[in-house]
Amino acid sequence: MATNEPVILALGLNDGRSIFSMFPGIGLYSQKLEMRARRMDAVSIFSSREREQIRGELVAAARADRRIGGAAHLGAAALGLEDRWSDIDLALSLAPNADSNQVLLDWTMRLYRDHAAVANYDVRHGDILYRVFLLGNTLQIDLSFWPSTQLRAFGPKFSLIFGAAREPAAAPVPDSNDLIGRAWLYALQVRSSIARARLLQAEHMLSGMRDNVLALICRRHGVVSVQGRGLDDLPKHQRARAAECLARSLEPAELKRAFRLAVDTLLEEVQYADAALAMKLEHPLKSTVNCLASD
């Protein structure tokens, strides 16, 4: 028999009782689902379907814009590896005679007008401008604007949509000497911050030191070494070592423990990168840790 009543009515019993009275857990589960739905209504988060619809609209707009000579997917979408939380990352190559300032203005207006952007932030890499947009539904959209002759792949996460691209180039890798130098410089600041009982500053400096040490580990293992993107791809024992370098509290003893391990890890990595430099750094770095009085 056809009915327009909600399916939930099928859970009623013949004697007039609700099945919820027989199985209280079902009623509790139903309440949790209702509460979850209300929370999702209150916090609007983009769906994968919405993201792909916006991506399609942006690609169509790029094809229709004569000032755009080519476009490419960057990031996970270039490899077909998007997940629930992936963003949109599009590279747009300007036509030779395009007014870059006007193109940037028009595309920025499009994101605010058509896709409810609430903020944007610029990052420059050489002549390439990355304009990052935050939408009201929390979706991140990265639009990079490339000079007409520079569109190319730096690594595998590049898929040309239309136009032409130059021959791929190797992705830049942080220089080991820079990472080592920043790490020992941070180490000196960790030491003085702990000694002065400036514990929040000590943790901040320790985090900076650790970031550079972990980048050295990533570099040695051939995984992405920027922004922590390769940390979860490290071997298990290296992931465990990275976790041990985290300070679990602001207690001086815990900061000193994490600091000592970070210094030991730094010296190990310097040994791989430059054995002669490791010998020079060993004594002063260990002294930097040992001079802190134990609790």
C-alpha positions in Angstrom: 0.0 0.0 0.0 1.5 3.3 -1.0 1.8 5.9 1.7 3.3 9.4 1.9 4.0 9.0 5.7 7.6 9.0 6.8 9.3 5.7 6.8 9.9 6.0 10.5 6.2 5.1 11.0 7.0 1.6 10.0 8.7 1.3 13.3 5.4 1.5 15.2 4.2 -1.7 16.9 0.7 -3.2 16.6 -0.2 -2.5 20.2 0.4 1.2 19.8 3.8 1.2 21.4 6.8 2.7 19.7 9.8 0.5 18.9 11.8 3.2 20.6 10.3 2.1 23.9 11.4 -1.4 23.3 14.9 -0.5 22.2 16.0 2.7 23.8 19.3 2.6 22.0 17.6 3.2 18.7 15.9 6.3 20.1 19.2 7.6 21.3 20.8 6.9 17.9 18.0 8.8 16.2 18.5 11.8 18.5 22.3 11.8 17.8 21.6 11.8 14.0 19.2 14.7 14.5 21.7 16.6 16.5 24.4 15.9 13.9 22.2 17.2 11.2 21.5 20.4 13.1 25.3 20.9 13.6 25.9 20.4 9.9 23.2 23.0 9.1 24.9 25.4 11.5 28.4 24.9 10.0 28.2 24.7 6.2 31.1 22.6 4.9 31.7 22.0 1.2 30.9 18.6 -0.3 33.0 16.8 -2.8 30.2 17.3 -5.4 30.1 21.1 -4.7 33.9 21.3 -5.0 33.9 19.5 -8.4 31.1 21.7 -9.7 33.1 24.8 -8.8 36.2 23.3 -10.4 34.3 22.6 -13.6 33.0 26.2 -13.7 36.5 27.6 -13.2 37.9 25.5 -15.9 35.1 26.5 -18.3 35.7 30.1 -17.4 39.4 29.7 -18.2 38.7 28.1 -21.6 36.4 31.0 -22.4 38.8 33.7 -21.3 41.0 34.6 -24.3 43.6 36.1 -22.0 44.3 32.6 -20.6 46.5 30.6 -22.9 46.6 27.4 -20.9 45.6 25.7 -17.7 46.6 22.8 -15.6 45.4 20.9 -12.5 47.9 20.9 -9.7 48.0 18.9 -6.5 45.9 15.7 -5.8 43.5 16.4 -8.7 46.4 16.1 -11.2 46.7 12.4 -10.1 43.1 11.7 -9.6 43.7 11.3 -5.8 41.3 13.8 -4.4 39.6 12.9 -1.1 36.9 14.5 1.0 39.2 17.4 2.1 41.0 18.2 -1.1 41.0 21.8 -2.3 41.1 23.2 -5.8 44.5 24.1 -7.3 44.5 25.5 -10.8 47.4 26.9 -12.8 46.5 29.6 -15.3 49.0 30.6 -18.0 48.5 34.1 -19.3 48.4 34.8 -23.0 51.4 36.8 -24.3 49.6 40.2 -24.5 47.3 39.8 -21.5 47.1 42.6 -18.9 48.1 40.6 -15.9 46.7 43.1 -13.4 43.3 43.2 -15.1 43.2 39.4 -15.4 44.0 39.1 -11.7 41.3 41.7 -10.8 38.6 40.0 -13.0 39.3 36.5 -11.6 39.3 37.8 -8.1 36.0 39.4 -8.6 34.7 36.2 -10.1 35.6 34.3 -6.9 33.9 36.8 -4.7 30.8 37.3 -6.9 30.1 33.7 -8.1 31.6 31.5 -5.4 31.2 33.4 -2.1 34.9 34.0 -1.3 35.4 35.7 2.0 39.1 36.3 1.9 42.2 35.9 -0.2 46.0 35.8 0.4 48.9 36.1 -2.1 52.1 34.0 -2.2 54.8 34.6 -4.8 57.3 32.2 -6.2 59.5 34.1 -8.6 57.2 35.5 -11.4 54.3 33.2 -10.4 51.6 34.6 -8.2 49.5 32.2 -6.2 46.2 33.8 -5.0 44.6 31.6 -2.4 40.9 32.1 -1.7 38.8 31.0 1.3 35.2 30.4 0.5 32.3 30.7 3.0 31.9 26.9 2.9 35.6 26.5 4.0 36.8 25.4 0.5 40.3 26.5 -0.4 40.9 27.6 -4.0 44.4 28.2 -5.2 44.7 30.1 -8.5 48.2 30.5 -9.8 48.9 33.0 -12.6 51.9 32.1 -14.7 53.7 34.1 -17.3 53.0 32.9 -20.8 56.2 30.9 -21.3 56.6 29.5 -17.9 53.8 26.9 -17.4 55.4 23.6 -16.6 55.4 20.7 -14.2 57.5 20.7 -11.1 57.0 17.1 -10.0 54.2 14.6 -10.7 51.2 16.6 -9.5 50.6 18.4 -12.8 48.0 17.6 -15.4 47.6 19.9 -18.4 43.9 20.8 -19.2 44.5 22.9 -22.3 47.2 25.0 -23.9 50.9 24.1 -23.9 53.5 23.5 -21.2 57.2 23.5 -21.2 59.3 20.5 -20.4 58.9 19.3 -16.8 61.6 20.5 -14.3 62.7 19.0 -11.0 60.9 20.4 -8.0 63.2 22.6 -5.9 64.6 20.8 -2.8 65.6 22.8 0.3 69.3 23.1 0.6 70.7 20.9 3.4 73.1 23.6 4.5 70.3 26.1 4.9 68.3 23.6 6.9 71.3 22.7 9.1 72.1 26.4 9.7 68.6 27.3 10.6 68.4 24.3 13.0 71.4 25.2 15.0 70.5 28.8 15.1 67.1 27.9 16.5 68.9 25.6 19.0 70.7 28.5 20.5 67.4 30.4 21.0 65.9 27.3 22.6 68.7 27.2 25.1 68.4 30.9 26.1 64.6 30.8 26.3 64.6 27.8 28.6 67.3 29.4 30.8 65.3 32.6 31.1 62.1 30.6 31.9 60.4 32.0 28.8 58.7 28.7 28.2 56.3 29.7 25.4 59.1 31.3 23.5 61.2 28.1 24.1 58.5 25.9 22.6 58.2 28.2 19.6 61.9 28.1 19.0 62.0 24.3 19.6 59.3 23.9 17.0 61.3 25.9 14.5 64.4 23.8 15.1 62.4 20.6 14.9 60.8 21.6 11.6 64.2 22.0 10.0 65.6 18.8 11.5 62.5 16.9 10.1 63.0 18.5 6.7 66.5 17.1 6.7 65.1 13.6 7.5 62.5 14.0 4.7 65.2 15.2 2.2 67.4 12.1 3.0 64.5 9.7 2.5 63.4 11.3 -0.8 60.0 12.5 0.3 58.5 16.0 0.2 60.5 18.1 2.7 58.4 21.3 2.8 55.4 22.0 5.1 55.6 18.6 6.7 54.0 17.1 3.6 56.3 14.1 3.6 56.4 13.3 7.3 53.7 10.6 7.2 55.6 8.9 4.3 58.7 8.4 6.3 59.7 4.9 7.6 57.9 3.9 10.8 61.0 4.3 13.0 61.6 7.8 11.6 57.9 8.8 12.2 58.3 7.6 15.8 61.5 9.6 16.2 59.7 12.7 14.8 56.9 12.3 17.3 59.4 11.9 20.2 60.9 15.3 19.4 57.5 17.0 20.2 57.4 18.7 23.6 54.3 17.3 25.4 54.0 20.2 27.8 55.6 23.5 28.8 57.3 22.0 31.8 61.0 22.9 31.8 62.0 19.2 32.2 59.9 18.2 29.2 61.2 21.0 27.1 64.7 19.9 27.9 64.0 16.3 27.0 62.5 17.2 23.6 65.4 19.7 23.1 68.1 17.1 23.8 66.4 14.6 21.4 66.1 17.3 18.7 69.8 18.1 19.0 70.8 14.4 18.9 68.6 13.9 15.8 70.1 17.0 14.2 73.6 15.7 14.7 72.7 12.4 13.2 71.3 14.1 10.1 74.3 16.4 9.7 76.4 13.3 9.8 74.6 12.0 6.7 74.8 15.4 4.9 78.3 16.5 5.9 80.4 14.4 8.2 83.1 17.1 8.6 80.5 19.7 9.6 79.0 17.2 12.1 82.3 16.9 13.8 82.6 20.7 14.2 79.0 21.0 15.5 78.9 18.1 17.9 80.7 19.7 20.9 79.0 23.1 20.8 75.5 21.7 20.3 75.8 19.1 23.0 77.2 21.8 25.3 74.1 23.9 24.5 71.9 21.2 25.9 74.2 20.2 28.8 74.6 23.7 30.2 70.9 23.7 31.2 70.6 22.6 34.8 68.6 19.4 35.3 65.5 19.5 37.4 
